[in-house]
Structure formats: structure tokens, C-alpha cells
Amino acid sequence: MSEMVIKAINHSVKALKAQDVEEAKKIVADDILINEKRWNIEEKCIALIATQQPVASDLRDIIVILNIITNLERMGDHAAGIAKITIKYGNKLLIKPLIDIPRMAEKTTDMLKRSIDAFINKNASAARAICNEDDEIDALYNQVYRELLTFMIEDPRVITRATYLLWVAHNLERIADRVTNICERIVFLVTGTMEEINVSEYWQ
């Protein structure tokens, strides 16, 4: 499921960069496959709880899995949201070369991949480290926000197009926050303690 989400994120940003509306439509349509994967895993978890009555660490495993798939499904929605923006943007001229947004996507998907590895290996220290990397995404978001705001102030004619790109950056920032959610649950899985790690403060 995480591989499906990573693919959706990467392809959505590539479609935006290439202004490939047909590819964007495919990403939106394929979001149902991510949803179905989430439902299938959830059904298996519920069946395990009902039939095996797991306790202690086994129950924690299932609780964490349910949380992870919920976050992954929402990430898929964010990727589909980026694709929908690409469809709205159409073939209108990009107001600037896309540099920071693809960097956000690359960093975010790398964090997601490593968070799943941390879950598989039950590596709490790796999960904590990934949470701290969210600051890099926040910094990129701030950079995109300020740059696009400058474009809007200098030329009100680009406000709609700049707003579309701002929504894309916001979707990527939210995906990174959901990676942090996953990492917090990994720490819970290993330690049994719930805690909030590196609270996002992107409005700086």
C-alpha cells in the first residue's frame, strides 16, 4: 500500500510539472485502488481482533497497522488532490519553473519509505529521526509560500495559478505530517508510550 501511495505522489507531481492532464486523470481514478487496499487490510485486522483476541504487543501491532493504513489512505487522497489541481491548471503557462515542489515530493516520499522500513524493523530511533526531518519540508513549504505570495503581489493576474501551486505545496506538507503520524505510532509500538514528536510549525 505504501508503494502505491509513493507512486501516486511522485506521478502526481510529475504530471503537474509536465502539465499532463491525462496522467493526472489516471491518478485520480486509481485512488480507489489505494482505498480498496486500506479496506482489505482493515477487514483483516478486525477479523484478527474478533477471532484471535490478541493482547499486549500483538494488539498494539494491530492498532498501529490500523493507524498506518488510515494515514496512507489520506496521503493517497492528497496525491489525488494534486492531480485534480493539475487538471484544473490545464495547459495554462506555469508562472515559474517547478523546483521546490518536486524537492518536497522527493523528500516526502523518501521519508515515507523509510518510515515503513522503521515499522517493519520496529526501529523507534529511526522513526524519531524521520519526525525531525519534517522541519525540512516545512522550510520548503515556507519558501514556496513566500515566493508565490510575491508573484501574486507583483502581478494579480497570476493569483489563480499561484494559488493552485500553493495548494499543491500544502498537500505535500500535509503528507509529510502524516508520515510523522506514522512514526509516532512506531514509537508507541516499540515503547508502549504515545507522544507527539516535533510538532509542525510551518507558519513562521
Contacts in CASP RR format, 6 or more apart in sequence:
PFRMAT RR
TARGET T0000
AUTHOR 0000-0000-0000
METHOD contacts of the structure
MODEL  1
MSEMVIKAINHSVKALKAQDVEEAKKIVADDILINEKRWNIEEKCIALIA
TQQPVASDLRDIIVILNIITNLERMGDHAAGIAKITIKYGNKLLIKPLID
IPRMAEKTTDMLKRSIDAFINKNASAARAICNEDDEIDALYNQVYRELLT
FMIEDPRVITRATYLLWVAHNLERIADRVTNICERIVFLVTGTMEEINVS
EYWQ
1 34 0 8 1.000
1 37 0 8 1.000
1 38 0 8 1.000
1 41 0 8 1.000
1 69 0 8 1.000
1 72 0 8 1.000
2 72 0 8 1.000
2 112 0 8 1.000
2 113 0 8 1.000
2 116 0 8 1.000
4 33 0 8 1.000
4 34 0 8 1.000
4 37 0 8 1.000
5 34 0 8 1.000
5 72 0 8 1.000
5 75 0 8 1.000
5 76 0 8 1.000
5 79 0 8 1.000
5 112 0 8 1.000
6 109 0 8 1.000
6 112 0 8 1.000
6 113 0 8 1.000
8 27 0 8 1.000
8 30 0 8 1.000
8 31 0 8 1.000
8 34 0 8 1.000
8 75 0 8 1.000
8 76 0 8 1.000
8 79 0 8 1.000
8 80 0 8 1.000
9 75 0 8 1.000
9 76 0 8 1.000
9 78 0 8 1.000
9 79 0 8 1.000
9 82 0 8 1.000
9 105 0 8 1.000
9 108 0 8 1.000
9 109 0 8 1.000
9 112 0 8 1.000
9 172 0 8 1.000
9 175 0 8 1.000
10 105 0 8 1.000
10 109 0 8 1.000
11 23 0 8 1.000
11 27 0 8 1.000
11 79 0 8 1.000
11 83 0 8 1.000
12 24 0 8 1.000
12 27 0 8 1.000
12 79 0 8 1.000
12 80 0 8 1.000
12 81 0 8 1.000
12 82 0 8 1.000
12 83 0 8 1.000
12 86 0 8 1.000
12 105 0 8 1.000
13 82 0 8 1.000
13 98 0 8 1.000
13 101 0 8 1.000
13 102 0 8 1.000
13 105 0 8 1.000
13 168 0 8 1.000
13 172 0 8 1.000
14 20 0 8 1.000
14 23 0 8 1.000
15 21 0 8 1.000
15 23 0 8 1.000
15 24 0 8 1.000
15 27 0 8 1.000
15 83 0 8 1.000
15 86 0 8 1.000
16 24 0 8 1.000
16 82 0 8 1.000
16 83 0 8 1.000
16 85 0 8 1.000
16 86 0 8 1.000
16 89 0 8 1.000
16 98 0 8 1.000
16 101 0 8 1.000
16 168 0 8 1.000
17 98 0 8 1.000
17 101 0 8 1.000
17 102 0 8 1.000
19 86 0 8 1.000
19 89 0 8 1.000
19 90 0 8 1.000
19 91 0 8 1.000
19 94 0 8 1.000
20 86 0 8 1.000
21 86 0 8 1.000
21 87 0 8 1.000
21 90 0 8 1.000
21 91 0 8 1.000
23 83 0 8 1.000
24 83 0 8 1.000
24 84 0 8 1.000
24 86 0 8 1.000
24 87 0 8 1.000
25 83 0 8 1.000
25 87 0 8 1.000
27 79 0 8 1.000
27 80 0 8 1.000
27 83 0 8 1.000
28 80 0 8 1.000
28 81 0 8 1.000
28 83 0 8 1.000
28 84 0 8 1.000
28 87 0 8 1.000
31 76 0 8 1.000
31 77 0 8 1.000
31 79 0 8 1.000
31 80 0 8 1.000
34 72 0 8 1.000
34 73 0 8 1.000
34 76 0 8 1.000
35 73 0 8 1.000
37 69 0 8 1.000
38 69 0 8 1.000
38 70 0 8 1.000
38 72 0 8 1.000
38 73 0 8 1.000
41 65 0 8 1.000
41 69 0 8 1.000
42 66 0 8 1.000
42 69 0 8 1.000
45 62 0 8 1.000
45 65 0 8 1.000
45 66 0 8 1.000
48 54 0 8 1.000
48 62 0 8 1.000
49 59 0 8 1.000
49 62 0 8 1.000
52 58 0 8 1.000
54 61 0 8 1.000
54 62 0 8 1.000
60 188 0 8 1.000
60 189 0 8 1.000
60 192 0 8 1.000
61 189 0 8 1.000
64 119 0 8 1.000
64 185 0 8 1.000
64 186 0 8 1.000
64 188 0 8 1.000
64 189 0 8 1.000
67 181 0 8 1.000
67 182 0 8 1.000
67 185 0 8 1.000
68 119 0 8 1.000
68 182 0 8 1.000
68 185 0 8 1.000
71 178 0 8 1.000
71 179 0 8 1.000
71 181 0 8 1.000
71 182 0 8 1.000
72 178 0 8 1.000
72 182 0 8 1.000
74 178 0 8 1.000
75 112 0 8 1.000
75 175 0 8 1.000
75 178 0 8 1.000
75 179 0 8 1.000
78 171 0 8 1.000
78 172 0 8 1.000
78 174 0 8 1.000
78 175 0 8 1.000
78 178 0 8 1.000
79 171 0 8 1.000
79 175 0 8 1.000
81 171 0 8 1.000
82 168 0 8 1.000
82 171 0 8 1.000
82 172 0 8 1.000
85 164 0 8 1.000
85 167 0 8 1.000
85 168 0 8 1.000
85 171 0 8 1.000
88 164 0 8 1.000
89 161 0 8 1.000
89 164 0 8 1.000
92 161 0 8 1.000
93 161 0 8 1.000
94 161 0 8 1.000
95 148 0 8 1.000
95 151 0 8 1.000
95 158 0 8 1.000
95 161 0 8 1.000
95 162 0 8 1.000
95 165 0 8 1.000
96 147 0 8 1.000
96 151 0 8 1.000
98 165 0 8 1.000
100 140 0 8 1.000
100 143 0 8 1.000
100 144 0 8 1.000
100 147 0 8 1.000
100 169 0 8 1.000
101 144 0 8 1.000
101 165 0 8 1.000
101 168 0 8 1.000
101 169 0 8 1.000
101 172 0 8 1.000
103 140 0 8 1.000
104 137 0 8 1.000
104 140 0 8 1.000
104 141 0 8 1.000
104 144 0 8 1.000
104 169 0 8 1.000
104 172 0 8 1.000
104 173 0 8 1.000
104 176 0 8 1.000
105 172 0 8 1.000
107 133 0 8 1.000
107 136 0 8 1.000
107 137 0 8 1.000
107 140 0 8 1.000
107 176 0 8 1.000
108 137 0 8 1.000
108 172 0 8 1.000
108 175 0 8 1.000
108 176 0 8 1.000
108 179 0 8 1.000
111 130 0 8 1.000
111 133 0 8 1.000
111 134 0 8 1.000
111 137 0 8 1.000
111 176 0 8 1.000
111 179 0 8 1.000
112 175 0 8 1.000
112 179 0 8 1.000
112 182 0 8 1.000
114 126 0 8 1.000
114 130 0 8 1.000
115 127 0 8 1.000
115 130 0 8 1.000
115 179 0 8 1.000
115 182 0 8 1.000
115 183 0 8 1.000
115 186 0 8 1.000
116 182 0 8 1.000
117 123 0 8 1.000
117 126 0 8 1.000
118 124 0 8 1.000
118 126 0 8 1.000
118 127 0 8 1.000
118 130 0 8 1.000
118 183 0 8 1.000
118 186 0 8 1.000
119 127 0 8 1.000
119 182 0 8 1.000
119 186 0 8 1.000
119 189 0 8 1.000
122 186 0 8 1.000
122 189 0 8 1.000
122 190 0 8 1.000
123 186 0 8 1.000
123 190 0 8 1.000
124 186 0 8 1.000
124 187 0 8 1.000
124 189 0 8 1.000
124 190 0 8 1.000
124 191 0 8 1.000
127 182 0 8 1.000
127 183 0 8 1.000
127 184 0 8 1.000
127 186 0 8 1.000
127 187 0 8 1.000
127 190 0 8 1.000
128 183 0 8 1.000
128 187 0 8 1.000
128 197 0 8 1.000
130 179 0 8 1.000
130 180 0 8 1.000
130 183 0 8 1.000
131 180 0 8 1.000
131 183 0 8 1.000
131 184 0 8 1.000
131 197 0 8 1.000
131 198 0 8 1.000
132 197 0 8 1.000
132 198 0 8 1.000
134 176 0 8 1.000
134 177 0 8 1.000
134 179 0 8 1.000
134 180 0 8 1.000
134 198 0 8 1.000
134 200 0 8 1.000
135 198 0 8 1.000
137 172 0 8 1.000
137 173 0 8 1.000
137 176 0 8 1.000
138 173 0 8 1.000
138 176 0 8 1.000
138 200 0 8 1.000
138 201 0 8 1.000
138 202 0 8 1.000
138 204 0 8 1.000
140 169 0 8 1.000
141 169 0 8 1.000
141 170 0 8 1.000
141 172 0 8 1.000
141 173 0 8 1.000
141 202 0 8 1.000
142 202 0 8 1.000
142 204 0 8 1.000
144 165 0 8 1.000
144 166 0 8 1.000
144 169 0 8 1.000
145 166 0 8 1.000
145 169 0 8 1.000
148 162 0 8 1.000
148 163 0 8 1.000
148 165 0 8 1.000
148 166 0 8 1.000
148 169 0 8 1.000
149 162 0 8 1.000
151 158 0 8 1.000
151 162 0 8 1.000
152 158 0 8 1.000
152 159 0 8 1.000
152 162 0 8 1.000
152 163 0 8 1.000
173 200 0 8 1.000
173 202 0 8 1.000
177 200 0 8 1.000
180 197 0 8 1.000
180 198 0 8 1.000
180 200 0 8 1.000
183 197 0 8 1.000
184 194 0 8 1.000
184 195 0 8 1.000
184 196 0 8 1.000
184 197 0 8 1.000
187 193 0 8 1.000
187 195 0 8 1.000
187 197 0 8 1.000
188 194 0 8 1.000
188 195 0 8 1.000
END
